[in-house]
Amino acid sequence: MVTRVPVNPALFTWACERSGRDIAALNERFPKLEEWQRQEAQPTFKQLESFAKATYTPIGFFFLQNPPEESVPIPDFRTVGNELIERPTADVLDTIYLCQTRQVWYRDYARASGETPLAFIGSLSISADVVEAASAIRSALGFDLEARRRVRTWEDALRQFRQQAESVGILVMTSGIVGSNTHRPLDPDMFRGFALSDDLAPLVFINGADTKSAQMFTLSHELAHLWLGESALTDATPRFTSNHHIERWCNRVAAELLVPLAVFQSEYRREAPLEQEMKRLARVYKVSTLVILRRMHDARGLTREQFWNAYDAELERLERLRPAGDGGDFYKTTIARTGERFAAAIVVSTLEGHTLFREAYRLLGTAKRPVFDTLSEQLGVA
């Protein structure tokens, strides 16, 4: 006799919405789903296990009387149409939880290694002048505008920017998927990044499914959060339209960090055709054309109406250019997902016998010793 599991039908609907997966695809995979939702049938335990896995839902949730009230474990400033996003998806939650787990590990590692708290975490407040705040961050990172101009590609510029952040003690993780699961791509429209503030293990996560130039702005925005000493989940954007004062301040600081207005005004050729000048300056500063449009507006080269019309048109064009997700060299991608600073620390700790190999595999997102050994070589700590 097959045992059926009684489940509140509301939990099936909740799990579908939480997963962010296409409901038609779920109905095709689970032909009885609509009957389960109408309480006309009940799943077997094996079917329930499969459904839980497909919707990224802990199976224990299906034994609750009602859907749980989940919330993002850090301040959530994301918006859609200026309205706060009320329900986080499993992809968002699982990515944050994974990064928090890595942060806890690194904090213990840093403490055991005798590392001292980072003075710049929480060193600014939103009352700070935007230009002075950006200058302080730029100085701490050794962020040289002229050096960035000489960098050949956006990818090289972003890599250099990440290295500068990591060199001062910040863990920077970039991934376009949840953990190492290539079947769970992250949606940049759902979130672009987040910051986990900590004076020993500050962490920035960047959605790698976004364009390289957009990731530059996200990293800048999240760094501003760390200098405030504030953790946050964001949809960092040059629109500057957030209803939250912290987000607006971080957006302004991010733009000033990447494209100082005083320098920009001296290089901005107002008489040049808009599209041509926008793309030229984006290449010069290695930032998104959306950031350049914003700076054009800030420099009073575009009216508010001109800015919004150009911004929306350019956003539509850029949407078609987004990368499909993580790709390229496997080991470089794996290191980018965890951040070079974190990956090197956990490899060293494991080889010294302080961390179990199975724990290292879990945190690095791998399960094979040969992969671990090659990562060690790539990181120069073998």
C-alpha positions as CSV (number, residue, x, y, z in Angstrom):
1,M,0.0,0.0,0.0
2,V,1.3,3.4,-1.0
3,T,1.4,6.0,1.8
4,R,0.1,9.4,0.9
5,V,1.2,12.6,2.6
6,P,-1.4,15.1,3.6
7,V,-0.2,18.6,2.8
8,N,-1.9,22.0,3.1
9,P,-2.5,22.9,-0.6
10,A,-1.4,26.5,0.2
11,L,2.1,25.2,0.8
12,F,2.3,23.9,-2.8
13,T,1.4,27.4,-4.2
14,W,3.8,29.0,-1.7
15,A,6.7,26.7,-2.8
16,C,6.1,27.4,-6.5
17,E,6.1,31.1,-6.0
18,R,9.2,31.0,-3.6
19,S,11.1,28.9,-6.2
20,G,10.8,31.5,-8.9
21,R,10.4,28.6,-11.4
22,D,8.0,28.6,-14.3
23,I,4.7,27.2,-13.1
24,A,4.0,25.6,-16.5
25,A,7.3,23.7,-16.2
26,L,6.4,22.5,-12.7
27,N,3.0,21.4,-13.9
28,E,4.6,19.4,-16.7
29,R,7.1,17.7,-14.3
30,F,4.4,17.0,-11.7
31,P,1.1,16.2,-13.6
32,K,-0.8,15.9,-10.3
33,L,0.3,19.3,-9.0
34,E,-3.0,21.0,-9.7
35,E,-4.9,18.2,-8.1
36,W,-2.6,18.5,-5.0
37,Q,-3.4,22.2,-4.9
38,R,-7.2,21.5,-5.1
39,Q,-6.8,18.7,-2.4
40,E,-8.2,16.2,-4.9
41,A,-5.1,14.1,-4.4
42,Q,-2.2,13.7,-2.1
43,P,1.5,13.1,-3.1
44,T,3.5,10.1,-2.0
45,F,6.5,10.8,0.2
46,K,8.8,10.2,-2.8
47,Q,6.8,12.6,-5.0
48,L,6.9,15.2,-2.2
49,E,10.7,14.8,-1.9
50,S,11.0,15.3,-5.7
51,F,8.7,18.4,-5.5
52,A,10.7,19.8,-2.6
53,K,14.0,19.4,-4.5
54,A,12.5,20.9,-7.7
55,T,11.3,24.0,-5.8
56,Y,14.4,24.3,-3.6
57,T,12.3,23.9,-0.5
58,P,13.3,22.1,2.7
59,I,10.9,19.2,2.9
60,G,10.1,19.9,6.5
61,F,8.2,23.0,5.4
62,F,5.5,20.8,3.8
63,F,4.6,19.4,7.2
64,L,3.7,22.8,8.6
65,Q,0.1,23.9,8.9
66,N,0.6,27.1,7.0
67,P,3.3,28.6,4.7
68,P,6.1,30.2,6.8
69,E,6.8,33.9,6.8
70,E,10.3,34.1,5.4
71,S,12.3,37.2,5.3
72,V,15.7,38.3,4.1
73,P,18.2,38.0,7.0
74,I,19.7,41.5,6.2
75,P,18.0,44.8,5.3
76,D,16.3,44.5,1.9
77,F,16.3,47.7,-0.2
78,R,15.2,46.1,-3.5
79,T,12.4,47.6,-5.4
80,V,10.3,47.0,-8.5
81,G,8.6,50.1,-9.7
82,N,9.6,51.8,-6.5
83,E,7.7,49.2,-4.5
84,L,9.6,47.0,-2.0
85,I,9.8,43.3,-2.9
86,E,7.8,41.5,-0.2
87,R,8.7,37.9,-0.8
88,P,12.3,36.7,-1.3
89,T,12.9,33.8,-3.7
90,A,14.8,30.6,-2.8
91,D,17.6,31.7,-5.0
92,V,18.1,35.0,-3.1
93,L,17.8,33.3,0.3
94,D,20.1,30.4,-0.5
95,T,22.8,32.7,-1.9
96,I,22.7,34.9,1.2
97,Y,22.8,31.9,3.6
98,L,25.8,30.4,1.7
99,C,27.7,33.7,1.9
100,Q,26.9,34.1,5.6
101,T,28.2,30.6,6.2
102,R,31.4,31.5,4.4
103,Q,31.7,34.8,6.3
104,V,31.4,33.0,9.7
105,W,34.1,30.6,8.7
106,Y,36.4,33.4,7.5
107,R,35.7,35.5,10.7
108,D,36.9,32.6,12.8
109,Y,39.9,32.1,10.6
110,A,40.8,35.8,10.7
111,R,40.5,35.9,14.5
112,A,42.6,32.7,14.9
113,S,45.2,34.2,12.5
114,G,45.5,37.4,14.6
115,E,44.0,39.7,12.0
116,T,42.9,43.1,13.4
117,P,39.5,44.8,12.8
118,L,39.3,46.9,9.7
119,A,39.1,50.5,10.6
120,F,37.3,51.6,7.4
121,I,34.2,49.5,8.2
122,G,31.6,51.9,9.5
123,S,34.0,54.9,9.2
124,L,31.4,57.0,7.2
125,S,27.9,58.1,7.8
126,I,25.2,59.2,5.3
127,S,25.8,62.8,6.5
128,A,29.2,62.6,4.9
129,D,29.8,64.6,1.7
130,V,29.5,62.3,-1.3
131,V,32.6,63.6,-3.0
132,E,34.6,63.2,0.2
133,A,33.2,59.8,0.9
134,A,34.1,58.6,-2.6
135,S,37.6,60.0,-2.2
136,A,38.1,58.2,1.1
137,I,37.1,54.8,-0.5
138,R,39.2,55.5,-3.6
139,S,42.2,56.3,-1.4
140,A,41.8,53.2,0.8
141,L,41.6,50.9,-2.3
142,G,44.3,52.6,-4.2
143,F,41.7,53.1,-7.0
144,D,43.7,54.9,-9.7
145,L,41.6,56.5,-12.4
146,E,44.5,56.8,-14.8
147,A,45.5,53.2,-14.3
148,R,42.0,52.1,-15.0
149,R,41.9,54.1,-18.2
150,R,44.9,52.0,-19.5
151,V,43.1,48.7,-18.8
152,R,42.1,47.1,-22.1
153,T,38.7,45.6,-21.3
154,W,35.8,45.9,-18.8
155,E,36.6,42.4,-17.6
156,D,40.2,43.4,-16.8
157,A,38.9,46.5,-15.1
158,L,36.5,44.6,-13.0
159,R,39.1,42.0,-12.0
160,Q,41.5,44.8,-11.0
161,F,38.7,46.5,-9.0
162,R,37.9,43.2,-7.2
163,Q,41.6,42.6,-6.4
164,Q,41.8,46.1,-4.9
165,A,38.9,45.5,-2.7
166,E,40.2,42.1,-1.6
167,S,43.7,43.5,-0.9
168,V,42.3,45.7,1.9
169,G,40.5,42.7,3.5
170,I,37.1,42.5,1.8
171,L,35.8,39.2,0.6
172,V,34.4,39.7,-2.9
173,M,32.3,36.8,-4.4
174,T,30.9,36.9,-7.9
175,S,28.5,34.3,-9.3
176,G,25.7,34.0,-11.8
177,I,24.3,30.9,-10.2
178,V,23.3,29.7,-6.7
179,G,26.3,28.0,-5.2
180,S,27.7,25.7,-7.8
181,N,24.4,24.6,-9.2
182,T,24.4,25.6,-12.9
183,H,20.7,24.8,-13.1
184,R,19.9,27.7,-10.8
185,P,20.8,30.9,-12.6
186,L,20.5,34.2,-10.7
187,D,18.3,36.9,-12.1
188,P,19.9,40.4,-12.1
189,D,16.4,41.9,-12.1
190,M,15.8,40.2,-8.7
191,F,19.0,41.5,-7.1
192,R,22.4,42.8,-8.3
193,G,24.3,42.3,-5.1
194,F,24.6,42.6,-1.4
195,A,27.0,43.5,1.4
196,L,27.5,41.7,4.7
197,S,29.2,44.1,7.0
198,D,31.8,42.8,9.5
199,D,35.0,44.4,10.8
200,L,37.0,41.1,10.3
201,A,35.2,39.5,7.4
202,P,33.3,42.1,5.3
203,L,31.8,40.5,2.3
204,V,30.4,41.7,-1.0
205,F,28.4,39.5,-3.4
206,I,28.0,40.5,-7.0
207,N,25.4,38.9,-9.3
208,G,27.7,37.6,-12.1
209,A,24.7,37.2,-14.5
210,D,24.8,40.9,-15.0
211,T,27.0,42.7,-17.5
212,K,30.7,43.4,-16.5
213,S,30.1,47.1,-16.7
214,A,27.0,46.8,-14.5
215,Q,29.0,44.8,-12.0
216,M,31.5,47.7,-11.6
217,F,28.6,49.8,-10.3
218,T,27.3,47.1,-8.0
219,L,30.7,46.6,-6.4
220,S,31.1,50.3,-5.9
221,H,27.6,50.5,-4.4
222,E,28.2,47.6,-2.0
223,L,31.6,49.1,-0.9
224,A,29.7,52.3,0.1
225,H,27.5,50.1,2.3
226,L,30.6,48.6,4.0
227,W,32.0,52.0,4.7
228,L,28.7,52.8,6.4
229,G,29.0,49.6,8.3
230,E,25.6,48.5,6.9
231,S,24.6,45.1,5.5
232,A,22.1,45.3,2.7
233,L,20.5,43.4,-0.2
234,T,20.2,45.8,-3.1
235,D,19.3,46.4,-6.8
236,A,22.1,49.0,-7.2
237,T,21.3,51.2,-10.2
238,P,22.3,54.6,-11.6
239,R,18.7,55.6,-11.6
240,F,19.1,57.0,-8.1
241,T,15.3,56.6,-7.6
242,S,15.3,54.4,-4.4
243,N,12.9,55.5,-1.7
244,H,15.5,54.7,0.9
245,H,18.0,57.4,1.9
246,I,20.8,54.9,2.5
247,E,20.4,53.5,-1.1
248,R,20.3,57.0,-2.6
249,W,23.5,57.9,-0.8
250,C,25.3,54.7,-1.8
251,N,24.2,55.2,-5.4
252,R,25.6,58.7,-5.4
253,V,28.9,57.6,-3.8
254,A,29.2,54.7,-6.2
255,A,28.9,57.0,-9.2
256,E,31.3,59.5,-7.8
257,L,33.8,56.7,-7.0
258,L,33.8,55.4,-10.6
259,V,33.3,58.7,-12.4
260,P,34.3,61.8,-10.4
261,L,32.0,64.6,-11.6
262,A,34.8,67.3,-11.6
263,V,36.9,65.2,-13.9
264,F,34.0,64.1,-16.0
265,Q,32.9,67.7,-16.7
266,S,36.3,68.5,-18.2
267,E,36.1,65.5,-20.5
268,Y,32.4,65.5,-21.5
269,R,31.9,66.8,-25.1
270,R,28.4,68.2,-24.9
271,E,28.3,69.0,-28.6
272,A,29.0,65.4,-29.7
273,P,26.1,63.0,-30.6
274,L,24.7,61.5,-27.5
275,E,25.1,57.8,-28.3
276,Q,28.7,58.3,-29.6
277,E,29.8,60.3,-26.6
278,M,28.0,58.0,-24.1
279,K,29.9,55.0,-25.5
280,R,33.2,56.8,-25.7
281,L,33.1,57.9,-22.0
282,A,31.9,54.4,-21.0
283,R,35.1,53.0,-22.6
284,V,37.2,55.7,-20.9
285,Y,35.9,55.0,-17.4
286,K,35.1,51.3,-17.9
287,V,31.6,51.7,-16.6
288,S,28.1,51.1,-17.8
289,T,26.7,53.5,-20.4
290,L,23.9,53.9,-17.8
291,V,26.3,55.4,-15.3
292,I,27.6,57.8,-18.0
293,L,24.1,58.9,-18.8
294,R,23.5,59.6,-15.1
295,R,26.7,61.7,-15.0
296,M,25.7,63.6,-18.1
297,H,22.5,64.5,-16.3
298,D,24.4,65.4,-13.1
299,A,26.7,67.6,-15.2
300,R,23.5,69.3,-16.6
301,G,24.1,68.0,-20.1
302,L,20.8,66.3,-20.2
303,T,17.4,67.4,-18.9
304,R,15.5,65.1,-16.7
305,E,13.2,64.1,-19.6
306,Q,16.2,63.5,-21.9
307,F,17.9,61.5,-19.2
308,W,15.0,59.2,-18.7
309,N,14.2,58.7,-22.4
310,A,17.9,57.9,-23.1
311,Y,18.2,55.7,-20.0
312,D,15.2,53.5,-20.8
313,A,16.3,53.1,-24.4
314,E,19.8,52.1,-23.3
315,L,18.6,49.8,-20.6
316,E,16.5,47.9,-23.2
317,R,19.6,47.5,-25.4
318,L,21.7,46.3,-22.5
319,E,19.1,43.7,-21.5
320,R,19.8,41.9,-24.7
321,L,23.5,41.8,-24.0
322,R,23.5,40.2,-20.6
323,P,25.7,37.1,-20.4
324,A,24.0,33.7,-20.1
325,G,25.7,33.0,-16.8
326,D,29.0,31.8,-15.5
327,G,31.4,30.4,-18.1
328,G,34.9,30.3,-19.3
329,D,37.8,28.7,-17.4
330,F,36.4,26.4,-14.7
331,Y,39.0,27.2,-12.1
332,K,39.0,30.9,-12.6
333,T,35.2,30.8,-12.4
334,T,35.2,28.8,-9.2
335,I,37.7,31.2,-7.6
336,A,35.6,34.1,-8.6
337,R,32.5,32.5,-7.1
338,T,34.2,32.3,-3.7
339,G,36.6,35.2,-4.0
340,E,40.3,34.7,-4.2
341,R,40.9,35.8,-0.6
342,F,38.4,33.3,0.8
343,A,39.5,30.5,-1.4
344,A,43.2,30.9,-0.5
345,A,42.4,31.1,3.2
346,I,40.3,27.9,3.2
347,V,42.9,26.0,1.1
348,V,45.7,27.0,3.5
349,S,43.7,26.1,6.5
350,T,42.8,22.7,5.1
351,L,46.3,21.9,4.0
352,E,47.5,22.9,7.5
353,G,45.0,20.5,9.1
354,H,42.8,23.1,10.7
355,T,39.8,22.6,8.4
356,L,38.4,19.2,7.3
357,F,38.5,18.5,3.6
358,R,34.8,17.8,3.5
359,E,34.1,21.3,5.0
360,A,36.5,22.8,2.5
361,Y,34.7,21.0,-0.4
362,R,31.3,22.3,0.9
363,L,32.4,25.9,1.2
364,L,34.3,25.9,-2.1
365,G,31.5,24.2,-4.0
366,T,33.5,21.2,-5.1
367,A,33.6,17.5,-4.1
368,K,36.8,16.1,-5.6
369,R,40.4,16.2,-4.3
370,P,41.9,16.7,-7.8
371,V,39.8,19.9,-8.2
372,F,40.9,21.1,-4.8
373,D,44.6,20.4,-5.6
374,T,44.3,22.3,-8.9
375,L,42.6,25.2,-7.2
376,S,45.5,25.2,-4.7
377,E,48.0,25.5,-7.6
378,Q,46.0,28.2,-9.3
379,L,45.9,30.2,-6.1
380,G,49.7,29.7,-5.6
381,V,49.3,28.1,-2.1
382,A,49.8,24.4,-3.0
